């Protein structure tokens, strides 16, 4: 990308999209195109096509998505599949027909099989059954990355895909039922501290293993890959390190300053037992993360305190 290239960041108000915008601005890119959902509904095919015809972006970061944790996914399987499929297909196809030079699609590590060999390499895609609690979302993301691959193979486009592990950081969603595990824990322990609660109840038994990547580290990788990578196979984005949910809960409680008891509700699902990405591909390309989990949680909690309205989203 040239510093004056026209760059469209879809989903710029979300956690990932906003981090990509910050990264682009920091690196001196000057022509960044954004639209709010009110200005452009990405599930509206005709509106998306008009937008691309009018704005003619040269590069696209597709970070827009309907996202949520286990409960949100379970409650709205059809919605998660439909909205994500429509967003992806509309944006990718409009980019293709209007001659976009390069597109980068943001997916999720949930695309990999529930019992995939650990750590999960990019090549294990479609080698086994998905995790049932987020199957609809995973199927939509798989469709998006495969559409990019098929356009490359059939028409010679230069569309790439990035599959991040669990993300957290500024502009995260702290909703009590629609958020992912780390922001949900931040809110839960903060509210318990303020209320002086004796205990906090967490889902599952705490044994599930998870990997977490600070969102600004992901944004650095996204811009790096747009400039330095081309290929049909996706690229994993992670740290190569994992913690149990039990360890995570205690770390969040420590960061927030909650000193009560943590109790585990084993009637609730754990989700995938383990979800560690093999990050050797991104490392070989010359990228590695910089923000360790404890420091990242501290930064995320500060963002939560500075922006209380995010807890209501």
Secondary structure in CASP SS format (residue, H / E / C, confidence):
PFRMAT SS
TARGET T0000
AUTHOR 0000-0000-0000
METHOD secondary structure of the structure
MODEL  1
X C 1.00
X C 1.00
X C 1.00
X C 1.00
X C 1.00
X E 1.00
X E 1.00
X E 1.00
X E 1.00
X E 1.00
X C 1.00
X C 1.00
X C 1.00
X C 1.00
X H 1.00
X H 1.00
X H 1.00
X H 1.00
X H 1.00
X H 1.00
X H 1.00
X H 1.00
X H 1.00
X H 1.00
X H 1.00
X H 1.00
X C 1.00
X C 1.00
X C 1.00
X C 1.00
X E 1.00
X E 1.00
X E 1.00
X C 1.00
X C 1.00
X C 1.00
X C 1.00
X C 1.00
X C 1.00
X C 1.00
X C 1.00
X C 1.00
X C 1.00
X C 1.00
X H 1.00
X H 1.00
X H 1.00
X H 1.00
X H 1.00
X H 1.00
X H 1.00
X H 1.00
X H 1.00
X H 1.00
X H 1.00
X C 1.00
X C 1.00
X C 1.00
X E 1.00
X E 1.00
X E 1.00
X E 1.00
X C 1.00
X C 1.00
X C 1.00
X C 1.00
X C 1.00
X C 1.00
X C 1.00
X H 1.00
X H 1.00
X H 1.00
X H 1.00
X H 1.00
X H 1.00
X C 1.00
X H 1.00
X H 1.00
X H 1.00
X H 1.00
X H 1.00
X H 1.00
X H 1.00
X H 1.00
X H 1.00
X H 1.00
X H 1.00
X H 1.00
X H 1.00
X H 1.00
X H 1.00
X H 1.00
X H 1.00
X H 1.00
X H 1.00
X H 1.00
X H 1.00
X C 1.00
X C 1.00
X C 1.00
X C 1.00
X E 1.00
X E 1.00
X E 1.00
X E 1.00
X E 1.00
X C 1.00
X C 1.00
X H 1.00
X H 1.00
X H 1.00
X C 1.00
X C 1.00
X C 1.00
X C 1.00
X C 1.00
X C 1.00
X C 1.00
X C 1.00
X E 1.00
X C 1.00
X H 1.00
X H 1.00
X H 1.00
X C 1.00
X C 1.00
X C 1.00
X C 1.00
X C 1.00
X C 1.00
X C 1.00
X H 1.00
X H 1.00
X H 1.00
X H 1.00
X H 1.00
X H 1.00
X H 1.00
X H 1.00
X H 1.00
X H 1.00
X H 1.00
X H 1.00
X H 1.00
X H 1.00
X H 1.00
X H 1.00
X H 1.00
X H 1.00
X H 1.00
X H 1.00
X H 1.00
X H 1.00
X H 1.00
X H 1.00
X C 1.00
X C 1.00
X C 1.00
X E 1.00
X E 1.00
X E 1.00
X E 1.00
X E 1.00
X E 1.00
X C 1.00
X E 1.00
X E 1.00
X E 1.00
X C 1.00
X C 1.00
X C 1.00
X C 1.00
X C 1.00
X C 1.00
X C 1.00
X C 1.00
X C 1.00
X C 1.00
X C 1.00
X C 1.00
X H 1.00
X H 1.00
X H 1.00
X H 1.00
X H 1.00
X H 1.00
X H 1.00
X H 1.00
X H 1.00
X H 1.00
X H 1.00
X H 1.00
X H 1.00
X H 1.00
X H 1.00
X C 1.00
X C 1.00
X C 1.00
X E 1.00
X E 1.00
X E 1.00
X E 1.00
X E 1.00
X C 1.00
X C 1.00
X C 1.00
X C 1.00
X C 1.00
X E 1.00
X E 1.00
X C 1.00
X E 1.00
X E 1.00
X E 1.00
X H 1.00
X H 1.00
X H 1.00
X H 1.00
X H 1.00
X H 1.00
X H 1.00
X H 1.00
X H 1.00
X H 1.00
X H 1.00
X H 1.00
X H 1.00
X H 1.00
X C 1.00
X C 1.00
X C 1.00
X C 1.00
X C 1.00
X C 1.00
X E 1.00
X E 1.00
X E 1.00
X C 1.00
X C 1.00
X C 1.00
X C 1.00
X C 1.00
X E 1.00
X E 1.00
X H 1.00
X H 1.00
X H 1.00
X H 1.00
X H 1.00
X H 1.00
X H 1.00
X H 1.00
X H 1.00
X H 1.00
X H 1.00
X H 1.00
X C 1.00
X C 1.00
X C 1.00
X C 1.00
X E 1.00
X E 1.00
X E 1.00
X E 1.00
X E 1.00
X C 1.00
X C 1.00
X C 1.00
X C 1.00
X C 1.00
X C 1.00
X C 1.00
X C 1.00
X E 1.00
X E 1.00
X C 1.00
X E 1.00
X C 1.00
X C 1.00
X H 1.00
X H 1.00
X H 1.00
X H 1.00
X H 1.00
X H 1.00
X C 1.00
X C 1.00
X C 1.00
X C 1.00
X C 1.00
X C 1.00
X C 1.00
X H 1.00
X H 1.00
X H 1.00
X H 1.00
X H 1.00
X H 1.00
X H 1.00
X H 1.00
X H 1.00
X H 1.00
X H 1.00
X H 1.00
X H 1.00
X H 1.00
X C 1.00
X H 1.00
X H 1.00
X H 1.00
X H 1.00
X H 1.00
X C 1.00
END
